[in-house]
Amino acid sequence: MAYIDYYKVLGVDKSASSKDIKKAYHQLARIHHPDMNPNDKTAEQRFKQINEAYEVLGNPKNRAKYDKYGKDWQQSEAFERAQQQGGNPFDGFEGATYTNAGDFSDFFKEIFGQEAGFSRGNYGSAYGKFKGQDLQTELTLTLREAATTHPRTFTVNGKNIRITLPAGVQNNQQIKLKGYGGEGVNGGPNGDLYITIRVLPDPIFERVGNDLRTKVTIDMYTAILGGEVQVATLSGKVKLKVKSETQPGTTVRLKGKGFPVYKGGTFGDLFITYSVELPKNLTDKQKELFEQLRKLQENGTAA
């Protein structure tokens, strides 16, 4: 795995605060979001890289591992566990010398697999059957990927594993694949593979359970007189009628336009909160008309 400087990807210093990292992520994700750049493969790739960077730097634990181990941050627990158990994790590997973090990658690929980290397994002896080690790995999804049923292929211990992820998976949800862990000892059963799902935050939608929330800006004239506005949903844009005299902060609901329920076949709702944008750079004539409206309002109130 080539080294990627996630700090450069987000355009922040290594001393950046969590708040600065989150702000940079939201700004870049909105600019390069696929909805904002239809049919632009470069923007799509950039968006994925931005999400990958935020997955690491936006999580304090992951960030600490990345700062210490660089590209091998996902295998840091395995390395540290090996140190604790054996003093030197490289003892017994004849002819191999590992002197710094830059050498970790080849070691991890050879011993632990390319993407999987070690978890505590069951160890046996030559005199009985014992279950193989359980393994752990992570899959990172965008919100839109988590909203669709789709196949994913990843590598654990040099083996390609293909699974179908159901729509509606939750952030931090763990999926168990029985028998996909380490090989059993003396004919014992294989260990299991535990996959932890990480769903990245979305720059447009906020997920609350199976509901989604978003903000839409309308102009003052539409808010006062009513009209139509285009609203983004996970399944595409829809036209929504805006009632006259809509107040800033008004929230409306689109039933069934939220997030799919995991293995449920139904959907949550989409809640849209309006903000109202006031006109700028008014002409003298426009200001005069507003002045007339104000007088009419005052006279009407007085009457």
C-alpha positions in Angstrom: 0.0 0.0 0.0 1.5 3.3 -1.1 1.8 6.0 1.5 -0.8 8.8 1.3 -0.3 11.9 3.3 -3.9 12.4 4.6 -3.0 15.8 6.1 -2.1 17.0 2.6 -5.3 15.5 1.2 -7.4 17.6 3.6 -5.1 20.6 3.3 -4.3 20.8 7.1 -1.2 20.8 9.3 -0.3 17.8 11.5 -1.1 20.1 14.4 -4.6 20.8 13.2 -7.4 20.4 15.8 -10.3 17.9 15.4 -12.5 20.9 14.6 -10.3 22.1 11.8 -10.1 18.6 10.3 -13.8 18.3 10.3 -14.3 21.7 8.8 -11.8 21.0 6.0 -13.5 17.6 5.3 -16.9 19.1 5.0 -15.7 21.9 2.7 -13.8 19.6 0.4 -16.5 16.8 0.4 -19.1 19.3 -0.7 -16.9 20.6 -3.5 -16.1 17.2 -4.9 -19.4 15.4 -4.1 -20.6 13.3 -7.0 -23.9 15.2 -7.0 -22.0 18.4 -7.6 -19.8 16.8 -10.3 -21.9 14.4 -12.4 -19.9 12.1 -14.7 -16.6 13.5 -13.4 -14.4 10.5 -12.6 -11.6 12.7 -11.3 -13.9 14.4 -8.8 -15.3 11.0 -7.8 -11.9 9.7 -7.1 -11.0 12.8 -5.2 -14.1 12.5 -3.1 -13.2 8.9 -2.1 -9.7 10.0 -1.1 -11.1 12.8 1.0 -13.5 10.4 2.8 -10.6 8.0 3.3 -8.5 10.7 4.9 -11.3 11.8 7.2 -11.9 8.2 8.3 -8.4 8.2 9.7 -7.8 11.8 10.8 -11.4 12.4 12.0 -11.1 9.5 14.5 -8.7 10.4 17.4 -7.6 6.7 17.9 -7.0 6.1 14.1 -5.2 9.4 13.9 -2.8 8.5 16.7 -2.1 5.1 15.0 -1.5 6.9 11.7 0.8 9.4 13.2 2.9 6.6 14.7 2.8 3.9 12.0 2.0 5.8 8.8 0.5 3.5 6.0 0.5 0.5 8.4 -1.8 2.1 11.0 -4.4 -0.5 10.5 -2.0 -3.2 11.6 -0.7 -1.4 14.6 -2.6 -3.5 17.1 -1.2 -6.7 15.7 2.3 -5.3 15.9 1.9 -4.1 19.4 0.3 -7.3 20.5 3.2 -9.3 19.0 5.6 -7.0 20.9 3.8 -7.6 24.2 3.6 -11.4 23.7 7.1 -12.0 22.5 9.2 -9.0 23.3 10.4 -8.7 19.7 7.7 -9.4 17.0 10.4 -10.2 14.4 12.2 -12.9 16.4 12.2 -16.2 14.6 12.1 -14.7 11.1 15.5 -15.7 9.7 17.2 -13.1 7.5 14.5 -10.5 8.1 15.4 -7.2 9.7 12.8 -4.5 10.4 14.3 -1.3 11.8 11.6 1.4 11.4 8.0 2.1 10.5 8.8 2.1 6.8 9.6 -1.6 7.0 6.4 -2.7 8.6 4.3 -3.1 5.5 6.0 -6.1 4.0 6.1 -7.8 7.3 2.3 -7.3 7.9 1.5 -8.5 4.4 3.5 -11.6 4.8 2.4 -12.6 8.3 -1.0 -10.9 9.0 -2.5 -10.4 5.5 -2.8 -7.2 3.6 -5.9 -5.7 5.2 -6.8 -7.7 8.3 -5.6 -7.0 11.8 -5.1 -9.7 14.4 -7.5 -10.2 17.3 -7.0 -12.6 20.1 -7.6 -16.2 19.0 -7.6 -19.6 20.5 -4.2 -21.3 20.7 -3.7 -25.0 21.0 -1.0 -27.6 21.2 -0.1 -30.6 19.2 -2.2 -32.9 21.3 -5.7 -31.7 20.5 -8.0 -29.9 18.0 -8.2 -26.2 18.5 -10.1 -23.4 16.8 -8.0 -21.1 14.6 -7.5 -17.4 15.3 -10.4 -15.0 14.9 -9.5 -12.1 12.6 -10.8 -8.5 12.4 -11.0 -6.0 9.6 -12.8 -2.9 8.7 -14.9 -1.8 5.6 -15.4 1.9 5.0 -18.5 3.0 3.2 -19.9 6.3 2.1 -23.5 7.0 3.2 -24.7 6.3 -0.3 -22.8 3.0 -0.5 -24.4 2.0 2.8 -27.8 2.7 1.4 -27.5 0.2 -1.4 -27.1 -3.6 -1.5 -23.9 -4.3 -3.3 -20.9 -6.7 -3.5 -17.6 -5.9 -1.9 -14.3 -7.8 -2.3 -11.4 -7.4 0.1 -8.3 -9.3 1.0 -7.6 -11.0 4.3 -4.5 -13.2 4.9 -3.8 -13.1 1.1 -7.3 -14.4 0.3 -9.9 -12.5 -1.6 -13.3 -12.6 0.1 -16.4 -11.5 -1.7 -19.6 -10.6 0.3 -22.8 -8.9 -0.5 -23.6 -6.0 1.9 -27.3 -5.5 2.5 -28.6 -1.9 2.3 -29.0 -0.1 5.5 -25.9 -1.2 7.4 -25.2 1.0 10.5 -22.0 2.7 11.4 -19.9 0.4 13.7 -22.1 -2.5 12.9 -20.1 -5.8 13.1 -20.7 -8.7 10.6 -19.4 -12.2 11.4 -18.2 -14.6 8.7 -17.9 -18.0 10.3 -14.9 -20.0 9.3 -13.1 -17.2 7.4 -10.5 -16.6 10.1 -7.2 -18.4 10.8 -6.8 -22.1 10.0 -7.6 -24.5 12.9 -4.9 -26.5 14.7 -4.7 -30.3 14.3 -7.9 -30.4 12.2 -9.8 -28.0 14.5 -12.4 -25.5 13.0 -11.2 -22.3 11.4 -11.5 -19.1 13.3 -14.1 -16.4 12.3 -13.7 -13.1 10.6 -15.3 -10.0 12.2 -15.9 -7.1 9.8 -16.6 -3.7 11.4 -18.5 -1.3 9.1 -17.5 2.3 9.1 -20.0 4.7 7.5 -18.5 8.1 6.7 -20.4 11.3 7.4 -22.1 12.8 4.3 -21.8 16.5 3.4 -25.5 16.7 2.4 -27.4 14.3 4.6 -27.3 13.7 8.3 -28.4 10.2 9.3 -30.6 9.8 12.4 -31.5 6.1 12.7 -33.2 5.3 9.5 -34.2 9.0 8.9 -32.2 11.5 7.0 -32.0 15.3 7.6 -30.9 18.0 5.2 -31.0 21.8 4.8 -32.4 23.6 1.8 -32.0 27.3 1.1 -34.9 29.2 -0.6 -35.1 32.8 -1.6 -37.3 35.4 0.2 -39.8 35.6 -2.6 -40.4 31.8 -2.6 -40.7 31.9 1.2 -43.3 34.7 1.1 -45.3 33.8 -2.1 -44.7 30.1 -2.3 -43.3 28.1 -5.2 -41.2 25.1 -6.0 -37.7 24.0 -5.0 -35.5 21.1 -6.1 -34.4 18.8 -3.2 -31.7 16.1 -3.3 -32.6 12.7 -2.1 -30.6 9.4 -2.1 -32.6 8.4 -5.2 -32.2 11.6 -7.1 -33.6 15.1 -7.1 -37.3 15.8 -6.6 -39.5 19.0 -6.9 -41.1 20.1 -3.7 -43.9 22.6 -3.3 -43.2 25.4 -0.8 -46.2 27.0 0.9 -46.6 30.7 1.0 -45.4 32.5 4.2 -42.9 29.7 5.0 -40.8 30.8 7.9 -37.0 30.2 8.3 -36.4 27.0 10.2 -39.6 25.3 8.9 -39.1 21.5 8.6 -41.1 19.3 6.2 -41.1 15.6 5.8 -40.8 13.4 2.7 -42.1 10.0 3.8 -40.2 7.0 2.6 -37.3 9.1 1.2 -34.9 8.4 4.1 -32.5 5.5 4.7 -33.3 1.9 4.0 -34.1 -0.2 7.0 -31.5 -3.0 7.4 -33.1 -6.2 5.9 -36.5 -4.6 6.4 -37.5 -3.7 2.9 -38.8 -0.3 4.1 -37.3 3.2 4.3 -37.2 6.0 6.9 -38.2 9.6 6.1 -36.3 12.6 4.8 -36.7 15.8 6.9 -36.0 19.1 5.1 -35.3 22.3 7.0 -35.6 25.6 5.1 -33.3 28.5 5.5 -34.3 31.8 3.8 -31.8 33.9 1.8 -32.5 37.6 1.8 -31.9 39.6 -1.4 -28.7 41.6 -1.8 -27.7 44.7 -3.9 -31.2 46.0 -4.1 -31.9 48.8 -6.5 -33.5 52.1 -5.4 -36.8 51.0 -7.0 -36.7 47.7 -5.1 -36.0 49.5 -1.8 -38.9 51.9 -2.5 -41.3 49.0 -3.0 -40.1 47.4 0.2 -40.7 50.7 2.0 -44.2 50.7 0.6 -44.8 47.2 1.9 -43.5 48.2 5.3 -46.0 51.1 5.4 -48.8 48.9 4.3 -47.9 46.4 7.1 -47.7 49.2 9.7 -51.1 50.6 8.5 -52.6 47.2 8.5 -51.3 46.5 12.0 -52.6 49.9 13.3 -56.0 49.2 11.8 
